[in-house]
Amino acid sequence: MLIAGNWKMHKGPGETAAFCAGLLTYVGEQGMEELDRIEVVVAPPFVSLHAAVEELEESGIRVYAQNVHWAEEGAFTGEVSRSMLIASGVAGAIVGHSERRQYFGETDESTAHRGAAALEAGLGVIACVGETLEEREGDETEDVLRRQVGAIAEAIPEPGAALSIAYEPVWAIGTGKTATPEMARDAHALIKSIYPVERVLYGGSVKPENAEELLSQDDVDGALVGGASLEVDPFTAICETAARLTRS
Ligand code: PGA
């Protein structure tokens, strides 16, 4: 199981270092054995990656960026390349988050392009898909997922263990609404039926209170956590649930 914290536009370097120190205290108390059963990732903003990498070095907790560009370098204002991330000790990147798609013009194609390039460079990738409320209400969820996952499959025909898909229904992100466990299970099963990806994470208002019921569904292989990843206690509570479910 993989539990990833997507911090979005929260936490500068100082707050990042403080959070990571708190995370290490938790790891120290739990012992590595507990945490070894799952993979834990935090994804701070670009300017805080260095602080997180320094703090979490040798902890087993990996640091991802929230985006990555496919080119090596060039005239791409505001973008960051794969080799820049690697040189900073970053282990992977989230691509195609719905907020990137909604507010910054990210498309199925650019998401796939970013993901393929990052994997090729040896980075881990969490590629996000998910339907909007209108699409769900219009009974278009399956078509949307087929289209979004199809674009990723075309660019990455043979997904290895380094790629995870995150199913994040857009209407459940930051709203407090979660997909029912059945909705999550069905969407994850659909994704796996059309694409041989090993791991499909669920995202959208995951918190300690609903983590167990979501993470115990078939085909739910972890979580991409936004709001509840900003404090050490709820984030580590979700990690603990994942570790417990992995043991049993
Ligand atoms: P949320 O965000 O947990 O705050 O809903 C999830 C995400 O956007 O990755």
Boltz pocket constraint, residues with backbone or C-beta under 6 A from the ligand:
constraints:
  - pocket:
      binder: B
      contacts: [[A, 6], [A, 168], [A, 172], [A, 173], [A, 174], [A, 175], [A, 176], [A, 203], [A, 204], [A, 205], [A, 206], [A, 224], [A, 225], [A, 226], [A, 227], [A, 228]]
      max_distance: 6.0
